[in-house]
């Protein structure tokens, strides 16, 4: 998958607030995915959606997007909020990363396949 950075048009900004709140905007070269990067002081937040608003959840596509934007060596976490904090206005998926993420060595985890 190839990703390229771009500047959204005024029309795109009016249609989708993610364009307005993002520090950088990317899209897949094939036009399927839109990716919005928000860079906080202590975190980076990727918002990933399909241009046609359909659900995603293809693990390898999410991994490739993470690698392209945040880097191959970056750990990222997908967040599922408490029901009371759920905002479900679109099929947007959120990956977060921050310095010092302490995760187990995933290669040593039991595998069930």
C-alpha positions as CSV (number, residue, x, y, z in Angstrom):
1,X,0.0,0.0,0.0
2,X,1.3,3.5,-0.9
3,X,0.3,6.5,1.1
4,X,0.7,10.1,0.1
5,X,0.3,13.3,2.1
6,X,-2.0,16.0,0.6
7,X,-3.7,19.3,1.5
8,X,-7.5,19.0,1.6
9,X,-9.6,21.4,-0.4
10,X,-12.0,23.8,1.2
11,X,-14.9,21.6,0.0
12,X,-13.3,18.6,1.7
13,X,-12.9,20.5,4.9
14,X,-16.6,21.5,4.9
15,X,-17.6,17.8,4.3
16,X,-15.4,16.2,7.0
17,X,-14.2,17.8,10.2
18,X,-11.3,15.4,10.4
19,X,-9.6,17.5,7.7
20,X,-9.9,20.6,9.8
21,X,-8.6,19.0,13.1
22,X,-5.7,17.1,11.5
23,X,-2.1,18.3,11.5
24,X,-1.4,16.2,8.4
25,X,-3.7,14.4,5.9
26,X,-2.9,11.4,3.9
27,X,-4.6,9.1,1.5
28,X,-3.9,5.8,-0.1
29,X,-2.8,6.1,-3.7
30,X,-5.7,3.9,-4.7
31,X,-8.1,6.4,-3.1
32,X,-9.6,3.9,-0.7
33,X,-8.3,5.2,2.6
34,X,-8.2,8.7,4.2
35,X,-5.8,9.1,7.1
36,X,-5.7,12.0,9.5
37,X,-2.7,12.6,11.9
38,X,-3.1,14.6,15.0
39,X,0.2,15.3,16.8
40,X,-0.3,16.1,20.5
41,X,2.5,17.0,22.9
42,X,2.7,13.5,24.3
43,X,0.9,11.4,21.7
44,X,0.1,10.8,18.0
45,X,-3.4,9.9,16.9
46,X,-4.3,8.4,13.6
47,X,-7.9,8.6,12.4
48,X,-8.4,6.1,9.5
49,X,-11.5,5.9,7.4
50,X,-12.5,4.7,4.0
51,X,-13.4,7.4,1.4
52,X,-16.7,5.6,0.7
53,X,-17.5,5.4,4.5
54,X,-17.7,1.6,4.6
55,X,-16.3,-0.3,7.6
56,X,-12.7,-1.3,7.5
57,X,-11.1,-3.7,9.8
58,X,-8.6,-5.4,7.5
59,X,-5.7,-6.0,9.9
60,X,-3.0,-5.9,7.3
61,X,-4.3,-2.6,5.8
62,X,-4.3,-1.0,9.2
63,X,-0.8,-2.3,9.9
64,X,0.5,-1.0,6.5
65,X,-1.1,2.4,7.2
66,X,0.5,2.5,10.7
67,X,3.9,1.6,9.2
68,X,3.6,4.3,6.4
69,X,2.6,7.1,8.6
70,X,4.1,6.3,12.1
71,X,6.9,4.0,11.1
72,X,7.7,0.3,11.1
73,X,9.1,0.3,14.6
74,X,6.2,2.2,16.2
75,X,3.7,0.4,18.5
76,X,0.2,1.7,18.2
77,X,-3.0,0.9,20.1
78,X,-6.5,0.8,18.8
79,X,-8.9,2.2,21.4
80,X,-12.4,1.0,22.2
81,X,-14.0,3.6,24.5
82,X,-16.3,3.1,27.4
83,X,-19.9,2.9,26.1
84,X,-20.7,6.2,27.9
85,X,-17.9,7.9,25.9
86,X,-18.7,6.3,22.5
87,X,-19.1,8.7,19.6
88,X,-20.2,6.7,16.5
89,X,-20.8,9.2,13.7
90,X,-18.7,7.4,11.1
91,X,-16.7,4.3,10.4
92,X,-13.5,5.9,11.7
93,X,-10.9,3.8,13.4
94,X,-8.4,5.3,15.9
95,X,-4.8,4.3,16.5
96,X,-2.8,6.0,19.3
97,X,0.9,6.0,20.1
98,X,3.0,7.7,22.7
99,X,6.5,7.5,24.0
100,X,7.2,4.7,26.5
101,X,4.4,2.3,25.5
102,X,5.3,-0.8,27.5
103,X,4.0,-3.9,25.7
104,X,4.9,-7.6,26.1
105,X,7.1,-9.3,23.5
106,X,4.3,-10.4,21.2
107,X,6.5,-13.1,19.6
108,X,6.5,-14.9,23.0
109,X,2.7,-14.8,23.4
110,X,0.8,-18.1,23.0
111,X,-0.7,-18.5,19.5
112,X,-4.0,-20.2,18.8
113,X,-3.9,-20.9,15.1
